[in-house]
Amino acid sequence: MDSMSDWNGWMLVEKHDHEKMTLLEKQVEYKTSLTEQLLELAINSDDSLDSRWNKIISTIHKRAEEVFGKTSRKQPNDWFDKECQEVTEVKNKAYVNMQERSYTGASADKYREARRKEKQVHKRKKEQYENNQIEKLEELGQQHQTRQFYRDINRLRKDCKRRLTICKSKNGDIITEKDGILNR
């Protein structure tokens, strides 16, 4: 999923058009074009396994984008701004650099520092946003705007949902412990 920023308090999210994915003729078109392209790759490919795999993945994504197209929708993300985006990009570049240098001590230290700074900036921005929301709620409560007050409270409260991570064992039992899930 690719995401592009609008920076007016919204994040533009691009996805493949799911409505077109449900149409039978689009599904057939996708299958035939993908099959043709993959056969052509298999015939003309004498590359290494990694390069073949990368070509397969890129072919699947290109065909899906050509046949189904993309749609974008706005997703609210009030606290994530340009500063957060820049810090995240610096951290991602440090991570790639660390991988390219086979996890040397200096590159690992730079990555850890960039990651620490990213977390600090994100935490600060999120706290500022939450404090602003609390002040707004206090003003609404003092102005006796009850409907808007409870609407905003419910929106804030419903945003914070923890996700359960579970999986099934080989014999069908549900595993919820982190170590057990990783072992499975």
C-alpha positions in Angstrom: 0.0 0.0 0.0 1.5 3.3 -1.1 0.7 6.4 0.8 1.3 10.0 -0.2 0.9 13.0 2.0 -1.4 16.0 1.7 -0.2 17.5 5.0 -3.4 19.3 5.7 -4.1 17.0 8.5 -4.9 14.1 6.1 -2.9 11.3 4.7 -3.8 10.2 1.1 -3.9 6.5 0.9 -3.7 4.8 -2.5 -4.9 1.2 -3.0 -6.0 -0.9 -5.9 -9.6 -0.3 -6.9 -11.5 -3.1 -5.0 -14.7 -2.5 -7.0 -12.9 -3.4 -10.2 -11.4 -6.4 -8.5 -14.9 -7.9 -8.0 -15.8 -7.6 -11.7 -15.4 -11.0 -13.5 -14.1 -9.6 -16.8 -11.4 -7.6 -14.9 -10.4 -10.8 -13.0 -10.1 -12.7 -16.3 -8.2 -9.9 -17.9 -5.8 -9.8 -15.0 -5.3 -13.6 -14.9 -4.6 -13.8 -18.7 -2.2 -10.8 -18.8 -0.4 -12.0 -15.7 0.0 -15.6 -17.0 1.4 -14.3 -20.3 3.8 -12.0 -18.6 5.0 -14.7 -16.1 5.5 -17.2 -18.9 7.5 -14.7 -20.8 9.6 -14.1 -17.7 10.2 -17.9 -17.2 11.3 -18.4 -20.8 13.6 -15.4 -21.0 15.1 -15.5 -17.5 18.6 -16.9 -16.7 19.0 -14.7 -13.6 19.6 -15.6 -10.0 16.7 -16.7 -7.8 16.5 -13.3 -6.0 16.3 -11.3 -9.2 13.7 -13.7 -10.6 11.6 -13.3 -7.5 11.9 -9.5 -7.6 10.8 -9.5 -11.3 7.8 -11.7 -10.4 6.7 -9.4 -7.6 7.1 -6.3 -9.7 5.2 -8.0 -12.6 2.3 -8.8 -10.3 2.1 -5.3 -9.0 2.4 -3.7 -12.4 -0.4 -5.9 -13.9 -2.7 -5.2 -11.0 -2.2 -1.5 -11.3 -2.7 -1.6 -15.1 -5.9 -3.7 -15.0 -7.5 -2.6 -11.7 -6.1 0.9 -11.4 -5.8 2.8 -8.1 -8.1 4.7 -5.9 -7.2 7.1 -3.2 -9.0 8.1 -0.1 -8.2 10.5 2.7 -7.3 9.1 6.0 -7.2 11.4 9.0 -3.8 11.5 10.7 -3.7 14.8 12.6 -0.4 14.6 14.5 1.8 13.2 11.7 3.2 16.1 9.8 6.2 17.0 7.6 8.7 16.9 10.5 7.5 13.4 11.4 7.8 12.3 7.7 11.3 13.7 7.4 12.5 12.0 10.6 11.0 8.7 9.4 12.8 9.0 6.1 16.1 9.6 7.8 15.5 6.5 9.9 14.6 4.4 6.9 17.8 5.6 5.1 19.9 4.7 8.1 18.3 1.2 8.2 19.0 0.6 4.5 22.6 1.9 5.1 22.9 -0.5 8.0 21.8 -3.5 5.9 24.1 -2.6 3.0 27.1 -2.4 5.4 26.3 -5.8 6.9 25.3 -4.4 10.3 28.6 -2.8 11.2 28.8 -1.2 14.6 28.9 2.4 13.3 26.0 1.9 10.9 24.0 0.1 13.6 24.6 3.0 16.1 23.5 5.5 13.5 20.3 3.5 12.9 19.6 3.3 16.6 20.1 7.0 17.0 17.8 7.8 14.1 15.2 5.4 15.4 15.4 6.9 18.9 15.0 10.4 17.5 12.1 9.3 15.4 10.3 7.9 18.4 11.0 11.1 20.4 9.5 13.3 17.6 6.5 11.0 17.1 5.8 10.9 20.9 6.1 14.7 21.2 3.8 15.3 18.3 1.2 12.8 19.5 1.3 14.3 23.0 0.8 17.8 21.6 -2.1 16.6 19.5 -3.7 14.8 22.5 -3.2 17.9 24.7 -4.8 20.1 22.1 -7.7 17.6 21.8 -8.2 17.7 25.6 -8.2 21.5 25.7 -10.8 21.5 22.9 -12.9 19.0 24.9 -12.7 21.2 28.0 -13.8 24.2 26.0 -16.8 22.3 24.6 -17.7 21.1 28.1 -17.6 24.6 29.4 -19.7 26.0 26.5 -22.3 23.2 27.2 -22.0 21.8 23.6 -22.8 18.4 24.8 -23.4 16.6 21.5 -20.1 17.7 20.0 -18.3 17.0 23.3 -19.4 13.4 23.4 -18.9 12.9 19.7 -15.3 14.0 20.1 -14.8 11.9 23.2 -16.1 8.7 21.4 -13.9 9.4 18.4 -10.8 9.7 20.6 -11.7 6.7 22.7 -12.4 4.4 19.8 -9.1 5.2 18.1 -7.1 3.4 20.8 -7.9 -0.3 20.2 -5.3 -2.9 21.0 -4.9 -5.7 18.5 -4.8 -9.3 19.5 -2.2 -11.5 18.0 -3.2 -15.1 17.8 -2.6 -18.2 15.7 -3.4 -21.8 15.7 -1.1 -24.7 16.5 -0.7 -27.7 14.3 -3.3 -29.6 16.4 -5.8 -26.6 16.3 -5.2 -25.0 19.7 -5.2 -21.3 19.9 -1.8 -19.7 20.8 -1.7 -16.2 22.3 1.7 -16.1 23.9 4.3 -14.1 21.9 7.0 -16.8 22.1 4.6 -19.5 21.1 3.4 -17.6 18.1 7.0 -16.9 17.0 7.9 -20.6 17.4 4.9 -21.6 15.3 
